[in-house]
Amino acid sequence: MEGILTFDLGTTACKTTLFSLEGNVIAQAEQEYPLYHPQPMWAEQEADDWWDAAVATCRQILAQRDVKIQGIGLSSQRETMVPLDSQGRPLSRAIVWMDRRAAGEADELAKEVGREELHQRTGMIPDSTFSATKLFWWYRNAPQIIDEAMTFLQPKEYLAYRLTGAIATEPSLASRTMLYDIREGRWCSDLVSLVGLKEEQLPKLVASTDVVGKLTGEAALALGLPQGVPVVAGGGDRQCEALGAGISGELAMESTGTTSNLSFATNRLPEKLDPRVVSSCHALPGQWLIEQGLTTTGSILRWFRDNFAGAERIVAGELGASSYDLISQEAAGAKPGSDKLLLLPFFMGAKATRWNPAARGALFGLTLDHGRKELARAIMEGVAYELKACLDVLEGMKMLPEQIVLMGGGSKGELWNQIKANVTGFSVGLPKQTEAASLGAFILAGAGIGLFPDPGATSRTLNPVVRKFEVNQGDKTVYDSLYPLYNRLYEVTEEITHKLAEVEG
């Protein structure tokens, strides 16, 4: 049997998948690694933990299957950066995308270059999420790291280096650094210099379907694979997920897990980006993703489960069912609109479309008649309202999608899927595979070794929409009357949240 192996380095774990050449999953293994928080709002990882997890999961899969690996595909979390010395050894822990230590550096870059100038050139809104701010923080607080570093790599780039010895990136990850010109397709030399780097310290640019190198003898021995297997560049996890979901042209993907992201694929980058969206390069050449990432969505449902739905967890364990399924069943007993209960889903501040780190969550309209079922449904509806706000931004850019495809763990909830359709007014589709980052990495790897001449068409063939949730017009009427009140609730509480942030203690 022949197959393609993919590594997806997420924020919490490495997921390794063995695909047949036809795109069927043969085997899969996952291993978690630590996330360190040495100070409040900091988040770090050890790059060697990524490698160790890749090795362990690869060996676990190979122990189960006798297969000839034709190629290796890569996907990973984005914006996370690790510095390497001249011997390829990490100089420090990687600073993870969620780390907030560089908020001051983000503000300074915005002031020095201009917020709009940064946004229009790089597609990124100045924020500590993006790699440039982390590099600038090192330059300011640990300049020896900048001086000693041979290069700075994001997770899958580090894995490619360990696999092949090659130092390379591609547009989907490069465009998340806030150092890459998304229109010109090159590093912004002035921005690179501004954060204290030399351009030669950044990896060379290749295409997502390029073979960056072949498996070295050392890496092959560690993994239990033959030397010389081609390794394809791959892409960022969101771009690989979009590709795996068949998102190209004028389609959109809504992915809900811990948080949610609405990604709109386009081959026509606007001359001027709306200041509320970020735009990164797709893994497909000549295409971009207009992205709007929320902060807390699925994590609010988990918060509700852990704090208010303990009985469901016990019952779920006894029945072997998902606690979220049981919460969804209870929420289905509440009326659309949750008996006029509104939830603002800003439990960790707001990114798209509000971009307000001081924003906070709120439940408004509570009466003694409300119970757990209304609270559970209000959480789902609040997230759906915010997704509609994201679609309103796209409409203002004249970029409404032809179709929305649902991805991630949140797409397993049928009630939530239906609420999203009814609130947004869009029919939403559920594809065959809803965890598609590894599938996208597989398709890119297959294209790299000559298996798939058209990656976009291949993804639509391998992962078609198998179910649609159509809009219920009666429910939509209820939500249409509540949605303006939801937006107004955010507006009237915005000043209070800023004042609350200033209160000590």
C-alpha positions, 0 to 999 in steps of 0.5 A: 500500500502507498500513502501520504503522511501529514503532520498538523502541529496545533496549539495543544497537540500534534495530529499525524494522519496517514492517507491513502493516495485516494484521500482516505484516512488509514490511520491517525495518532495524536500527542499533546504537548505543554503550553507554558505560562511563565507570566500572566498573559504569556504563552510559550512552547518548546520547539523540541516538544513539536518534534518529539510529538511528530516522532512519537505519532509517526512511529505509532502509525507505522507500528499499525500499518505497513505502507510506503510513504510517497510524500509528507505534508505539513500544517501548523498553528500560525504566528508562533515564532521560535529563534534558532542559532547557527546550529539549528538549536532553539535559542529560547522557547517559542512565543505562541500566537495567543501570547499578549506580552507584545501589545505595547510593541504592536501599538508602537509599530502602528504609530511608527508605520501607520495603522492603515499602512500596516494593514493595507500592505500586510493584511494584518491589523496591528496586534500582538497576535502577529509575529512581527510584534513578538520579534520586536519584543525580543529586539527590545527585551532580549536583543542577544536572541536577535543577534545570535539567531540564524533564523526565526521559524513558525512551527511547521517550518521548524518541523520541515527544518528537522525533517530536511535541513531546509529553511523555508516558508510559504505565503500562507504562513509568511502573510501572518507575520505582519512582515509580508506584502500580500500584494507584492508577494515579498518580505517588507524590507523596511518592516523587517529592519524596523523590528530589528532583523536582517532579511536573511534571518527570515526563511526563503519563500516557496510555494505551498506545493513546493517540495522543500527537501527530502527526508534526511538520514537522521530524521528518517532514523528517528521517524522509522521511515526511509531516507529521501521521502519528499517533504512538501511545504504545506500551509497554515492550519486555517488555510489548509482547513479552508483547502480541505473544506473546498473553500476557493473562489467565492466561498466561505468557511465558518470554523468553530472550536475553542473559538470561531473564524469566518474565512472568505476565499477570493481571487480579487483582493480589494484595493482597500481592505476594510479596517475590521478584517485581516487578509492572508494568502491562501495556500492556493496561488493567486487567492487570499482569505479574508479572515475574521477571527472571534475570541471565545465561542466554543470555549463559552459553551465549555465554560457553561458545561463546566460551571452550570451543567455538571449533571450532563457531564455525569450522565454523558459519561454513563451513557457514553454520549457527548455532554455537548449533545445533551446540552444541545438537546436541552437548549432545543427546548428553548424558543428561538430568541431564548425568551428575549435573552441576549448574550455578548460572547466577548469573554476574552475581549473582542477581535473581529469585528469589534477589535476591542480587547476591553470588551466583556461578555454579558447576559442581558434580559434575565428574568426568573423565568429563564433557566439553563436551556435558555442560557445554553441557547443564548450562547449559541445565538450570541455567537451566531449574531457575531458571525452575522456581524462578520458577514455584514462586514463582507457585504460592505466589501461587496464580497458576500459568499455564494455558500458557507461551509461549516467546519470544526468541532462546533459543526457537530451540533445540529441545533447550533448549525441550524441557528447559524443558518437562521440568524445569518440568513444563509444556507450552510453546508456540512462537508463529509470531513469537518476536521480538514486541516490534515486533508488540506495538507494531504492535498498540497503534498499530493500536488507537490509530488505530482498526484493532483494537478488542480488542488482546489478541484481535488478538495471539492471531489474528496470532501463534498458537502453532504448536508445542508441546513436551510433557513427557517423563515419563521425563526429568521424573523425572530432573529431579525428583530433581535439582531439590531438589539444585540448590536445596540447592547454592545454599543451601550456597554462599550464605555462601561467595559473600558471603565471596568478595565481601569478599576483596580483589583 
